[in-house]
């Protein structure tokens, strides 16, 4: 279900802001994806729901939620340590952009209103600490800066934001090294929020 939550909406709606690193033989070993404007993402999201989640494959992988009035709890009983992520909550989040990126714990709305650009990056282990992540972020930032006030009306506000999962806090130093800083509030949801001014 993860691609439907954290990658496919960007590759489908903002392909010009998605960059893939390959190993020279065509095998993908990393990517940086995102949007220059989360509110443009919000506006375009119904198209993603219809064309991707609404496809035969999408409905099979992420069945439409039974209810969308109230967000289910993130954690449910079971799994290792007595808790596991609630698949019903994940499906609801995939179908609702507000729950995905715009709303949440106290401070989230202020974060996304200030830093409207958003990115996700991932590199396979053997490709980390070799300068590729830094270069991919540079290219993403360059692309975002190039569209502010352009024909599509994108507005990155003060810059770009990203979230770091609580179990991945070791990458915070990397992001600080490429111009991001910690923004308070993410700890309320077990994450680290980071922003970069443009």
C-alpha positions in Angstrom: 0.0 0.0 0.0 3.0 2.3 0.6 3.4 3.5 -3.0 -0.2 4.7 -3.0 0.5 6.8 0.1 3.9 8.2 -0.5 5.0 8.1 -4.2 2.4 7.5 -6.9 0.5 10.8 -6.5 3.7 12.7 -7.1 4.8 10.6 -10.2 1.2 10.8 -11.6 0.5 14.5 -11.0 4.0 16.1 -10.9 6.2 13.9 -13.1 8.4 17.0 -14.0 9.4 17.1 -10.3 10.4 13.4 -10.0 13.9 12.3 -10.6 15.3 8.8 -10.6 18.9 7.7 -10.1 19.9 4.6 -12.0 23.0 2.5 -11.7 24.1 3.1 -15.3 22.4 -0.1 -16.6 18.8 1.2 -16.1 18.2 -0.2 -12.7 16.7 2.4 -10.3 18.7 2.9 -7.1 17.1 6.1 -5.8 14.6 8.8 -6.4 13.5 12.2 -5.3 9.8 13.1 -5.9 7.4 15.7 -4.7 5.4 18.8 -5.4 6.3 22.5 -5.6 2.9 23.3 -4.0 0.9 21.1 -1.6 -2.2 23.1 -2.3 -1.8 22.3 -6.1 -1.6 18.7 -5.0 -4.8 19.1 -3.0 -6.6 20.6 -6.1 -5.4 17.9 -8.4 -5.8 15.0 -6.0 -9.3 13.9 -7.2 -7.7 13.1 -10.5 -5.2 10.8 -8.7 -8.0 9.1 -6.8 -10.0 8.6 -10.0 -7.1 7.5 -12.3 -4.8 5.6 -10.0 -6.7 4.5 -6.9 -9.9 4.0 -9.0 -8.1 1.8 -11.5 -8.6 -1.9 -11.3 -5.1 -2.4 -9.9 -5.6 0.5 -7.5 -8.9 -0.8 -6.1 -7.3 -4.2 -5.7 -4.3 -2.9 -3.8 -6.1 -0.2 -1.8 -9.8 -1.0 -1.5 -12.0 2.1 -1.1 -12.5 2.7 2.7 -15.8 1.7 4.3 -16.1 5.2 5.8 -14.5 8.5 5.3 -16.2 10.6 8.1 -13.6 10.0 10.7 -10.0 8.9 10.5 -9.4 5.5 12.0 -6.6 5.1 14.6 -3.1 4.7 13.1 -2.1 1.8 15.4 -4.2 -1.3 16.2 -3.4 -4.4 18.3 -1.4 -7.3 16.9 2.0 -7.5 15.1 5.4 -7.3 16.8 5.3 -5.4 20.1 1.6 -5.7 20.2 0.9 -3.0 17.7 0.7 -2.7 13.9 -0.3 0.0 11.5 -4.0 0.0 10.8 -4.7 -0.8 7.1 -8.0 0.9 7.2 -6.3 4.1 8.4 -3.8 3.8 5.6 -6.5 3.4 3.0 -8.4 6.4 4.3 -5.2 8.4 4.2 -4.5 7.4 0.6 -8.0 8.5 -0.5 -8.0 11.9 1.4 -5.2 14.4 0.7 -6.1 16.4 3.8 -5.4 13.5 6.0 -2.3 12.6 4.0 -0.4 15.9 4.0 -2.5 18.9 5.1 -3.9 18.1 8.5 -2.9 16.2 11.6 -1.4 17.2 14.9 -1.2 20.7 16.2 1.2 22.8 14.0 0.8 20.7 10.8 -1.4 23.3 9.1 1.1 26.1 9.8 3.9 23.9 8.5 2.2 23.2 5.1 1.0 26.8 4.7 4.5 28.1 5.2 6.5 25.6 3.3 4.3 24.5 0.5 6.9 22.5 -1.5 7.3 18.9 -0.4 9.7 16.2 -1.2 10.4 12.5 -0.5 13.8 11.0 -1.3 15.1 7.4 -1.0 18.4 5.9 -2.0 19.5 2.2 -1.8 22.1 1.6 0.9 25.0 1.2 -1.5 24.3 4.5 -3.2 24.2 6.6 0.0 27.0 8.8 1.3 28.3 9.2 -2.3 26.9 12.7 -3.1 23.9 11.4 -5.1 21.3 12.4 -2.5 22.7 15.9 -2.3 22.7 16.2 -6.1 19.1 14.9 -6.4 17.9 17.4 -3.8 19.7 20.2 -5.6 17.9 19.2 -8.9 14.6 19.0 -7.1 15.0 22.4 -5.5 16.1 23.9 -8.8 12.9 22.6 -10.4 10.7 24.0 -7.7 12.4 27.4 -7.8 11.9 27.5 -11.5 8.0 27.3 -11.4 7.1 29.9 -8.7 4.7 32.3 -10.3 4.8 30.5 -13.6 1.9 29.5 -15.9 0.6 26.8 -13.5 0.4 29.2 -10.6 2.5 27.0 -8.2 3.6 28.8 -5.0 6.1 27.1 -2.7 5.6 29.7 0.0 8.7 30.0 2.1 10.2 26.8 0.7 10.1 23.0 1.0 9.2 20.7 3.8 9.7 17.0 4.4 9.0 14.5 7.2 11.5 12.0 8.7 10.0 8.9 10.2 10.8 8.5 13.9 12.8 5.3 13.3 14.9 7.1 10.7 16.2 10.1 12.7 19.8 9.3 11.7 19.2 11.1 8.4 18.4 14.5 10.1 22.1 15.4 9.9 22.2 14.7 6.2 19.2 17.0 5.6 20.7 19.7 7.8 23.8 19.5 5.5 21.7 20.3 2.5 20.0 23.3 4.0 17.0 21.9 6.0 16.4 22.6 9.6 14.1 20.9 12.2 10.7 22.5 12.5 8.9 21.9 15.8 5.8 19.8 16.0 6.6 16.6 14.2 7.5 14.9 17.5 3.8 15.0 18.3 3.2 12.4 15.6 6.5 10.5 16.3 8.3 12.1 13.3 10.7 15.0 12.6 9.5 17.8 10.4 12.1 19.7 8.5 12.0 22.8 6.3 14.3 24.5 3.8 13.8 28.2 3.0 14.1 29.1 -0.7 
